[in-house]
Amino acid sequence: MPASPEPKSQHMPPRPHAHLMLPSPLGLLEYDVLEDAVFLGPGRRGGLRASPTPFQGACVALTRKEDGYVARPLPGEAAPDINGEAVAEKALEEGDRIRIGDQVALFRTGRGPVQAAPARAAAEPRPQPVRRSAPSSSRNPVITVITFTGLAILLAATYRAVNHLKAIQGAQISESRLPELEEQREAAPGRALRELLALNQQALRTPDRHRDLIARFEAFQRRHVDTPGAAEALASAGERVRELMEAWSTKERAALDKKVASLEAAQQFGRAFMEIRTFERRFGATKAAEGLDARRRTLRASARKALDELFAKVQPLITPQPREAHRLLIGVSHEYPADMAAEVVPLLERCVARMIAIGDKRRRTPNRPPTRRPTKGAGDPALPPFPGPDDPPEEQPPQRPETPDGDDATRDAQCRDAWEAARKDLLEARYPQALQGYTMVVQQYGNTAYYRAHKAKIAAGRRAAKVGALGPEGLVGVPVEKKKRGRIELEYHFNDRNVYEQDFTVEQPFSSDMPIQARWKRGTVVLERATGLFHKLVFLPDVTLEATVAVQQPHDFGAICVQESDDFRAILFNIANTKFKLKKGAAAKANEGHVLWYIGQGVWADADADAHGFIKIAERRKVSLKSGDRVKIELTRRKDSAQGSFQGKTDGVNLEGKVKGDDGSTMGPGRVGLFTNSGIITVESVRISGVVDMEWFRKELAFLVAADPGPPSDD
């Protein structure tokens, strides 16, 4: 659910954008309609929710049309109730009320009565602003700061204010403007002037801290809004807020343009639109926001061009290679605006229909005997070799003879023979042929009593054949992006609970008296107590783990890499440690702070024989992390070096150093993950980039192959 808009300064003009007034448990929330499509539906905790992307429960879509918006029901949903009448399509006008259940959203065009307020305000008399020595057309924040500082120092020159200003600033006073300053001194209380002087002095010292300065000037306005005679000081503070906002927005616009250009080059258009929207919500009323509509149009043009190129590449593949076409399409929905991503759905449906049709054809059509490809060295059957570049996975229909007719005993015998042939291919490392053979057993003999009796063993053999044909990619349940030199990249958002349970293990990360506690919850994973969430693949010391987590209890959690061996050794990037202690016995004391640890057997020479030793790789003592912060964690291993960093709204750190114990040892290949040690975190996403340990992979493949012992000899 989008966050409620930030409070607007009383001196800022209203934003000329269409927006929705949404009911919520906290009252009415204003949602700016800035995208070409907005989806509307019930909120999780009551009220209504709006989002630029589809979400579960959304039932109405608002789409841009010419200079306005049109409301339509989503496919399969009833026509929305607009102004008390169910309509299938309506061009929204000022004040239209959209009813969903027992809640009503109000649509404002941004061109209606809400624009009248500035006109009325302009008609009212307003106090004259304080005269400045710099020209009024100047927008240079440094010149403005110097101007107001000079004004405040001149105010200090008044004879009657000398005793009040000595404790704040011992500055030399010019007498050139004493009559004017005397009038201002008579019109405003000394306390307001002193505060304004202090604020201008702080602005001169820290001109780049725009957010903090704006907050301070706005707080000054709130404190003195009812102070008699403080009108001039309030007007000056309001002008300073506008100038600081303009300077801040100019700086942020430069950063926005650079980031959007980078995302556009990477074809991450969805994130680029979100960055523009975030900027516009804060700085939409400033001059820096001019031209954003044009930038949005050029970005949409780039997205359309990229999507058309993808469609041109995919459409010829749908008939001959529907699985490949489906793979190319499945991961693009979050990279494009919602209305463009919706165009992917019909092509996905065509791919699925084509895959089903091919499967039906395989079951109906008798096939010729198989033609086997010569094998490039079978190697040790116990440790089948990983397929090389000349042995890609094959997606040909299974070439096994089919006998649709016959009694049950005959079909059971045929199932056994087909299974035996597929297993022979598996043992001799002909993985693509073995995968075809196991698939044929399932398709042609899945309804036989013999298959049902040995279903688990046949499924294990088919999984081993798939892993052998695909490599490490076959062990995981998400798309794998392959890079140079054997590096792979995987990304998880935990929307599929089966993928989470298949690709991750939940276990105790180190010795602890606390229990393990983890649960999957609505596309996230919540970790509590002493719990580790580890990815199943084992990576060489060339791996990076990135994760986005929301922090409920901001202490004793982080990222971890554990060596895959009988000897426990691990690298811990420990955020806000309060548990792990240095030294021994009564002298032991918790090492509070953010710490990059190397722990394990033999790591610390003075550790007890039955205890793990701790060595600090790097640390920072200061901790300012707050509950509710959302942080991005990163842990990187490169040979014998480690680097841990995190960044959130309230805190951040970057630590790095060498991984070397007192015995001179470092760490071998290991698994990466996240952990808690009495803290509570909600894991939203995980991204892993690294090189899989192929020695471990071959052993894992041999274990999978052994899971299918083949047909029993007494059958």
Secondary structure, DSSP 8 states (H G I E B T S, - for coil): ---------TTS----S-EEEEEETTEEEEEE--SSEEEEEE-TTSSEEEESS--TT--EEEEEETTEEEEEE-TTS---EETTEE-S-EE--TT-EEEETTEEEEEE-SSSGGGHHHHHHHHS--------SS-TT---HHHHHHHHHHHHHHHTTSGGGHHHHTTT-------TTHHHHHHHHHHS-HHHHHHHHHHHHHHHH-TT-HHHHHHHHHHHHHHHTT-TT-HHHHHHHHHHHHHHHHHHHHHHHHHHHHHHHHHHHTT-HHHHHHHHHHHHHHHTTSGGGTTHHHHHHHHHHHHHHHHHHHHHHHGGGTTT-HHHHHHHHHT-GGGS-HHHHTTHHHHHHHHHHHHHHHHHHHHHS----------S----TTS-----TTS-------------SS-HHHHHHHHHHHHHHHHHHHHTT-HHHHHHHHHHHHHHHTTSHHHHHTHHHHHHHHHHHHHHHHGGGGGSSS--EE-GGGEEEEEE----HHHHHHHEEEE-SS--SS-EEEEEETTEEEEEEEEEEEESS-EEEEEEEEEEEEEEE-SSEEEEEEESSSS-EEEEEEEEE-S-EESSGGG-EE--EEEEEEEETTSSTTS-TTS-EEEEEEEE------TT-EEEEEEEEETTEEEEEEE-SS-EEEEEEE---TTS----SEEEEEEEES-EEEEEEEEEEEEE-HHHHHHHHHHHHHT---S-TT-
